[in-house]
Amino acid sequence: MIYEVIGTIYKPTGRMLKDRFGNEYPELKPVEGYHVNALNLSEEDYAKLKPYIVHPKTPFAKFAGREDTVYLRFQSREEWLALGYEKKD
């Protein structure tokens, strides 16, 4: 399996804010969960990760722009790390 950690995704709330110089920028809020994109899941990986697979209507990012990206959402980074794919520093 090849994976790409996205982590926390932020999306605009529709509200504009101003910085101390008067420049406007969109207010962002975190999307629930900790996000990882994956490719080339083995049968074993698929079985292990199936509970975390989501199907977003408008994906934040595709793995290398590929249509076969598998989107995973965990409750936290710790939940993702507990599966043993990524080694914790």
C-alpha positions in Angstrom: 0.0 0.0 0.0 1.1 3.5 -0.8 -0.3 6.2 1.5 -0.3 10.0 1.8 -1.1 11.6 5.2 -3.4 14.6 4.7 -4.1 15.1 8.4 -6.6 17.8 9.3 -8.5 19.3 6.4 -9.9 22.8 6.7 -12.8 24.3 4.7 -14.1 27.8 4.4 -17.1 28.8 6.6 -18.3 31.5 4.2 -17.2 34.2 6.6 -14.5 36.6 5.8 -12.0 37.9 8.4 -9.5 40.8 8.3 -5.9 40.7 9.4 -4.2 43.6 11.2 -3.4 45.2 7.9 -7.0 45.1 6.7 -6.5 42.3 4.3 -9.5 39.9 4.0 -9.1 36.2 4.2 -11.6 33.3 4.5 -12.4 31.9 8.0 -11.6 28.2 8.0 -12.8 25.4 10.2 -11.5 21.8 10.5 -13.4 19.0 8.9 -14.0 16.2 11.4 -11.3 13.5 11.5 -7.8 12.7 10.5 -7.4 12.0 6.8 -5.2 9.7 4.8 -5.3 8.9 1.1 -4.1 5.5 -0.2 -3.5 3.5 -3.3 -2.8 -0.2 -4.1 -4.5 -1.7 -1.1 -3.8 -5.5 -0.7 -6.8 -7.7 0.3 -5.3 -7.7 3.8 -5.0 -3.9 3.9 -8.5 -3.5 2.5 -10.0 -5.7 5.2 -8.1 -3.8 7.9 -9.0 -0.4 6.6 -12.5 -1.0 5.4 -14.1 0.6 8.5 -12.2 3.9 7.8 -13.0 4.2 4.1 -15.1 7.2 3.2 -16.5 8.4 -0.2 -16.4 12.2 -0.2 -18.6 13.9 -2.9 -15.9 16.4 -3.5 -12.5 15.1 -2.4 -10.1 17.6 -0.9 -7.1 15.9 -2.6 -6.6 12.9 -4.8 -3.5 10.8 -4.4 -1.3 12.0 -7.3 -4.6 13.0 -9.1 -5.6 9.4 -9.5 -9.2 8.4 -9.7 -8.5 5.1 -7.8 -7.6 7.0 -4.6 -9.0 5.4 -1.5 -10.0 8.0 1.1 -9.6 7.1 4.8 -10.9 9.0 7.8 -9.9 8.3 11.4 -11.0 9.9 14.6 -7.4 11.0 15.4 -3.8 10.6 14.4 -3.3 8.2 17.2 -6.0 5.9 15.7 -4.2 5.9 12.4 -0.8 5.3 14.0 -2.2 2.4 16.0 -2.7 0.5 12.8 1.1 0.4 12.3 1.4 1.8 8.8 3.2 4.9 9.8 6.0 4.9 12.3 5.6 7.4 15.2 8.6 9.7 15.7 
